[in-house]
Amino acid sequence: MLTNSLVKDKLTAEFPDALSSWEEQFGLLTFTAPKHLNTEVLYFLKNDETLAFNFLTDLCAVHYPNRKGEELAVVYHLHNLVDNVRLRFKVFTDADLAEVKTATTVFAGANWMERETYDFYGVNFLGHPNLKRILNVDEMDYFPLRKQYPLEDQSRIDKDDEMFGRGGSNY
């Protein structure tokens, strides 16, 4: 039976001193890998006979504006369908040079997930077969899910808090 400790042992044996930030929240094993090893780690997780994480459940990004030099995290969620074990691993990259190798060489299903991540966070997936915007217009020159933008348009007058019972002399 596949356990999180077995997964961790196999990964640390294959990538000694390369993986870090091991956590296990709610039974989900999470770790961080250097971004230059992302496809190697994915390949090992998928093709190791014992691990067999052959389903890429999700690929997304998270913006951490206060982490200098590693503001963007690309997050991979994998699932071993036979043993019903899931894991998450992250690679970090600089927001000014947001480049990570494409996972499409390991999982074909990463194609649209990487396009969406590029579209909203600006991560350039090196080697991707067709990296272009998937939901936003091509003319957009920014990436809307980065936390450097306000949540609402501050120039709108129809969004005044007093119109919604917030603010004013009663509060």
C-alpha positions as CSV (number, residue, x, y, z in Angstrom):
1,M,0.0,0.0,0.0
2,L,1.3,3.4,-0.9
3,T,1.8,5.8,2.0
4,N,3.0,9.4,2.2
5,S,6.1,8.3,4.0
6,L,6.9,5.8,1.2
7,V,6.4,8.6,-1.4
8,K,8.7,10.9,0.5
9,D,11.4,8.2,0.9
10,K,11.4,7.3,-2.8
11,L,11.5,11.0,-3.8
12,T,14.4,11.9,-1.4
13,A,16.3,8.8,-2.6
14,E,15.9,9.9,-6.2
15,F,16.4,13.6,-5.7
16,P,18.7,13.9,-2.6
17,D,18.9,17.3,-1.1
18,A,16.8,18.8,-3.9
19,L,13.3,18.7,-2.4
20,S,12.2,20.8,0.5
21,S,9.3,22.3,2.5
22,W,7.7,18.9,3.3
23,E,4.2,19.2,4.8
24,E,1.3,16.9,5.3
25,Q,-1.9,18.9,5.8
26,F,-5.1,16.9,5.9
27,G,-3.3,13.9,4.7
28,L,-2.0,15.6,1.5
29,L,1.7,15.4,1.1
30,T,3.2,18.7,-0.2
31,F,6.7,19.6,-1.1
32,T,8.7,22.1,-3.1
33,A,11.1,21.3,-6.0
34,P,13.5,23.6,-7.8
35,K,11.9,24.8,-11.0
36,H,14.6,23.3,-13.2
37,L,13.6,19.8,-11.9
38,N,9.8,20.1,-12.4
39,T,9.6,17.7,-15.4
40,E,12.1,15.3,-13.9
41,V,10.0,15.1,-10.7
42,L,6.8,14.7,-12.7
43,Y,8.3,12.0,-14.8
44,F,9.6,10.1,-11.8
45,L,6.2,10.4,-10.0
46,K,4.4,9.1,-13.0
47,N,6.7,6.3,-14.2
48,D,8.0,4.9,-11.0
49,E,6.3,1.5,-10.7
50,T,5.5,1.9,-7.0
51,L,4.4,5.6,-7.1
52,A,2.4,5.6,-10.3
53,F,1.0,9.1,-10.0
54,N,-0.4,8.9,-13.5
55,F,-3.1,11.5,-13.3
56,L,-2.4,15.2,-13.3
57,T,-5.5,16.5,-11.4
58,D,-4.6,20.2,-11.6
59,L,-1.9,22.6,-12.5
60,C,-2.3,26.2,-11.4
61,A,-0.3,29.2,-10.0
62,V,-0.3,31.3,-6.9
63,H,1.1,34.8,-6.6
64,Y,3.1,35.6,-3.4
65,P,4.0,39.2,-4.0
66,N,6.2,39.4,-0.8
67,R,8.5,36.5,-1.7
68,K,11.3,38.3,-3.4
69,G,12.7,36.3,-6.4
70,E,10.0,33.6,-6.1
71,E,6.8,35.5,-6.4
72,L,5.0,32.9,-8.5
73,A,4.4,29.3,-7.6
74,V,3.4,26.7,-10.1
75,V,1.4,24.1,-8.2
76,Y,1.0,20.5,-9.5
77,H,-1.7,18.2,-8.0
78,L,-1.2,14.5,-8.8
79,H,-3.3,11.4,-8.1
80,N,-2.4,7.7,-7.9
81,L,-5.7,6.2,-9.0
82,V,-4.9,2.6,-7.9
83,D,-4.0,3.4,-4.3
84,N,-6.1,6.6,-4.2
85,V,-3.2,8.8,-3.0
86,R,-2.8,12.4,-3.9
87,L,0.1,14.8,-3.6
88,R,0.9,18.4,-4.3
89,F,4.2,19.9,-5.3
90,K,5.3,23.5,-6.1
91,V,8.0,25.2,-8.0
92,F,8.7,28.9,-7.5
93,T,9.8,31.4,-10.1
94,D,10.6,35.1,-10.3
95,A,7.6,37.2,-11.5
96,D,9.9,39.2,-13.8
97,L,11.2,36.1,-15.5
98,A,8.4,33.7,-15.0
99,E,9.6,30.7,-16.9
100,V,9.0,27.0,-16.1
101,K,9.5,24.0,-18.3
102,T,6.2,22.6,-19.8
103,A,4.6,19.6,-18.2
104,T,3.0,18.6,-21.5
105,T,6.1,16.4,-22.2
106,V,4.9,14.2,-19.3
107,F,1.2,14.8,-19.2
108,A,-0.7,15.8,-22.4
109,G,-3.5,17.1,-20.2
110,A,-1.3,19.9,-18.9
111,N,-1.8,21.7,-22.2
112,W,-4.9,23.7,-21.4
113,M,-4.0,24.0,-17.7
114,E,-0.7,25.7,-18.6
115,R,-2.5,28.0,-21.1
116,E,-4.9,29.1,-18.4
117,T,-2.0,29.6,-15.9
118,Y,-0.2,31.7,-18.6
119,D,-3.3,33.6,-19.3
120,F,-4.0,34.7,-15.7
121,Y,-0.5,34.7,-14.1
122,G,1.9,35.2,-17.0
123,V,4.0,32.0,-16.4
124,N,5.8,31.2,-19.7
125,F,5.9,27.4,-20.0
126,L,9.0,26.7,-22.1
127,G,8.5,24.2,-24.8
128,H,4.7,24.4,-24.7
129,P,3.2,23.5,-28.1
130,N,0.7,26.4,-28.3
131,L,1.1,28.8,-25.4
132,K,-1.4,31.6,-25.9
133,R,-4.3,33.1,-24.1
134,I,-7.2,30.8,-23.6
135,L,-9.9,32.9,-21.8
136,N,-8.8,36.5,-22.0
137,V,-8.5,38.6,-25.1
138,D,-5.1,38.5,-26.9
139,E,-4.7,42.3,-26.6
140,M,-4.4,42.1,-22.8
141,D,-1.0,43.2,-21.7
142,Y,-1.3,42.2,-18.0
143,F,-2.1,39.1,-16.0
144,P,-5.3,39.7,-13.9
145,L,-4.8,37.2,-11.1
146,R,-1.6,38.6,-9.9
147,K,-2.2,40.5,-6.6
148,Q,-0.8,43.7,-7.9
149,Y,-4.2,44.8,-9.2
150,P,-7.2,46.1,-7.1
151,L,-10.2,43.8,-6.8
152,E,-12.6,46.3,-8.1
153,D,-12.4,49.3,-10.4
154,Q,-11.9,52.2,-8.0
155,S,-13.4,54.7,-10.5
156,R,-16.9,53.2,-10.4
157,I,-19.4,55.3,-8.6
158,D,-22.1,52.5,-8.6
159,K,-20.0,50.5,-6.1
160,D,-20.1,53.1,-3.3
161,D,-20.2,51.3,0.1
162,E,-23.0,53.6,1.4
163,M,-25.3,52.2,-1.3
164,F,-25.0,48.8,0.2
165,G,-25.5,49.8,3.9
166,R,-21.8,50.0,4.7
167,G,-20.4,53.2,5.9
168,G,-22.2,56.5,6.7
169,S,-23.1,57.9,10.1
170,N,-24.8,54.7,11.4
171,Y,-21.5,52.8,11.6
